[in-house]
Amino acid sequence: MRRRQLLCLLLAGAMAFAAPSAAFAAGMDETGKTYDEITEGADGEAPDETGETSDGTDETFDGMAGGEAQDETGETSDGTAGGEAQDETGETSEGAGGSDPLNQEGEVTEPITKEDKPYLALGANLTPEQQAEVLELLGIDPAELSDYDVIYITNEEEHEYLGEYVSADKIGTRSLSSVLVVKREEGHGINITTKNISYCTIGMYKNALVTAGLADADIIVAGPFPISGTAALVGVMKAYSVMTGEEVTEDSMDTALNELVLTGDIAESVGDSEKAEELIAYLKQEVLDRGLESEGEIREAIEDGCEEFGVSLSEGEIAQVTELMQKIGGLGLDLDSIKSQAADLYDKISSMDSGSIFDKIAEFFRSVIEFFKGLF
């Protein structure tokens, strides 16, 4: 009888152990909401006063906000004033003028000042008013612009590097994305802040930048009004290359841009950008750690990853991810370096690598059996 009661207690413990993890498997966040209940910050192209969406955009991407959202008065359609921009959580980022910028997780990054000798990459087609708005978001006094090393990103460059992955009409005819990049000491990792970026998330940028080989840098990405931010990656890599003298190879840049766009596609498909970021990071880890090369090996890893993260991909998406992972595998990347540059993301993944909830339950019952074996 005592053994039966003890077994019942152990079984009850197993059920209690499984309950919270089952909630995670169902996609709940820390607030108790399921991922399906979490709304994304991007909300499409901004309509003008007539109700029509604006055209001739810089970088609309699959219908996301990205073009000239100004009405006939010259005011941006979202009515934002300089220095206050909504991030993906709906919270306003801290203004410019030297205040600590907040990233999308609400964590304060180290302030970037002109004494850090940062490089500034500005969209070549910004109007004077838009440039002033962007500089304010980046924390730069326009009167001190000459104190900074400035390069410009042209629309031609955006088409050159993004053309294989984004249609020409979605890239548009104007370069507006702008970035501020500063090199930090070894071990600092990559930290990113976004302002008026409505489509690309911090995780998407970070994933792509470590693929491109960037290391130890603080980066702010900004638009004059909500834009997708896809083309900003070109500016980040160009500024980093000029600043450090370390060339970002064509293959690395191509793969990074491929990764950014495909992660965005998957995020839209599954309705959860965080899951998309984690899936791609997990697969990158699997490919590099296990030395996966063949299509069959990578497809198997993708299937396992989809099961782990509760993601369903179409056959076409699986083929695209397989091709991307083969590219990543051919870059000769160092996994330890990648993990150190995006520690927050890979620490989270590592905590999941300990096994699924079913593995843990099975292990629990194996320990129960071993326990009772020891009693007899």
Helices and strands as residue ranges (DSSP letters): H 2-25, G 35-37, G 114-116, E 119-123, H 128-138, G 142-147, E 149-153, H 155-162, H 168-171, E 178-183, E 190-197, H 202-211, E 217-227, H 232-244, H 250-270, H 273-290, H 295-309, H 315-329, H 335-341, H 343-352, H 357-373
